[in-house]
């Protein structure tokens, strides 16, 4: 029975082997088809997009996984399937229905021949029929050979195309195989485009950082090296961050020629760019992809201050001041400009703006803080600071600051006589008030004396303890003291008829150069006169003052008369108002309130005018008081020994005059101005009468002074005449004596 089954067993074994071979062939051919398709598809994609080695490595991994998946799924998985004799028999019987299940029955009998219920003769006959049918079965027709042939033809075609590429276009083959080997080299092209100013962004693209709202020009160059040409057209395709897209042509600049020029230039301008934009450049067979403009803020100065170290002559402590567009600083100030920017910097460009040299001084400091030492010279200085950030973007406009050098001015000296006139006695003390102003600080002061054309040694003037930019001091030149200290020096012997000139001067503390820092006031001249001559001059001054005061007295009397008239007007107004109350007033006439308001307004206006007159009288009184005080001071400073005269002028005239001008007359003006209030007119009149009484008392004192002066003048005239008589008597006696001797 086993011998009869042998042909069947051999048939099934051959079919099993063919099936397994078919499975592996189909899997391998399918994998080869995939590789061929990927080869040509990759060639197209790689030529168009030129992915980076990283992306190509990722593609290799994906393709490798796909090939392995095909081998495993289409090959190994089906090869491991158990192909039993019964299954194979059914496959053959499905293809050959004429077997009438003989083959599958033979397999069944062979597998169950040990069963007791199987009829031996029937089993032998079934196996014999199956063995006879085996010779008529063609196993080749059992498998889909057409499908396999198609895959084989496709693989052959792909292989032939690859071989043709390698043999026919070796440049492309070499470039592609190198790129398949993950070479970073680009595809050889007939056009080679380059763009300036971009750098790798670490993600396979290229980036250029630009300032917000700036005009950004793009410069693309098409190389004209050997084997390369410039395209007729270069286009840009872009996409803004918010999603807007667009395309445009670049502008061709000139007409470059191969062999003469290195490249053909194309340009494009993004105007006032405000957001990021991604774009690519296309020209001929070349592409520049994954280009990006990233918008950043410009660097700018957010704070700038000057740490000032002032020169020693100012005697001023250091301090920090904010720097504005214009800063005024004293000459010689050393300062450090300290600033802060809104972002990290790579460069700070300091430029001194002058016509002859505008070369910037560049410091490299990658920080947001910066500083620059400067010195304020004699001339003004304009400085510009330009910031450059780490991306090479400069500030929109340089931050400019003008440092104005405040040149130290010479001190201004004003000398004035203080309690002394142009005429002095030989033993007078001469007070001179010095008003000295300097823009910073006064260093010293002095007076120079010239006696009858001869210069005397300089006399230093004591300065106040806290002398600063404004000094008021009194310099006293004591002629008697100088004559005493230099008794043997004829230059210090002062006598009548000589001239004394006093010139005050001062200097400041400026020490930045050796130029003189002295300035002088207008010279003051003095004539040395006798006491009699001086008294006559003072008497003339006193007479003028008395006449002025007499006119002031007349004005005061007129003021009082005006108050009397105002009193009468006010009473009349009251009568008018009272009459209006008792009489029926027609509807078109003013009523009581209107009459009262008009009277009050008129009274207020008149009171204001008279109050102003009172104030003017007070000011004039003070002027007269100052004149008498000056006479009193001249008596003292010229050392006129006359206690009665000094007491009369100082205590009985000058002091009451000042009290009248400073106290009484302001009270009179205040009372007059308040006349609108009821009952104040009498008060104002009373104050005015008191002022008149004081004026009359002062006029009596002045008249007494005039009489006193007249008496003094008469006595002096008598003394002068007596001296003349004595002198003539002596001369006559001498003459008589000579005559006697001659006889």
Secondary structure, DSSP 4 states (H G I P E B T S, - for coil): -HHHHHHHHHHHHHHHHHHHHHHHHHHHHHHHHHHHHHHHHHHHHHHHH---HHHHHHHHHHHHHHHHHHIIIIIIHHHTS---HHHHHHHHHHH-GGGTTHHHHHHHHHHTTT-TTS-HHHHHHHHHHHHHHHTT--GGGGS-HHHHHHHHHHHHHHHHHHHHHHHH-HHHHHHHHHHHTT--PPPP-S--EEESS-EE-SSSSEEEEEETTEEEEEEEEEE-STT----S-EEEEEEETTS-EEEEEPEEES---BTTBSEEEEEEEEEEE-S-EEEEEEETTEEEEEEEEEEEPPP-EEEEEEEEE--GGG----EEEE--SEEEEETT-EEEEEEEESS-EEEEEEEE--SS----EEE---SSEEEEEEE--SS-EEEEEEEEETTSPBPSS-EEEEEEEEPPPPPEEEEEESS--SEE-TT-EEEEEEEEE-SS-EEEEEEEEEETTEEPPPEEEPPPTT--SEEEEEEEEEHHHHHHHTTT-GGG---TT-EEEEEEEEEE---SSSS--EEEPPPEEEEE--HHHHHHHHHHHHHHHHHHHHHHHHHHHHHHHHHHHHHHHHHHHHHHHHHHHHSPPPTTS--HHHHHHHHHHHHHHHHHHHHHHHHHHHHHHHHHHHHHHHHHHHHHHTT---HHHHHHHIIIIIHHHHHIIIIIHHHHHHHHHTTTSTTHHHHHHHHHHHHHHHHHHHHHHHHHHHHHHHHHHHHHHHHHHHHHHHHHHHHHHHHHHHHHHH-
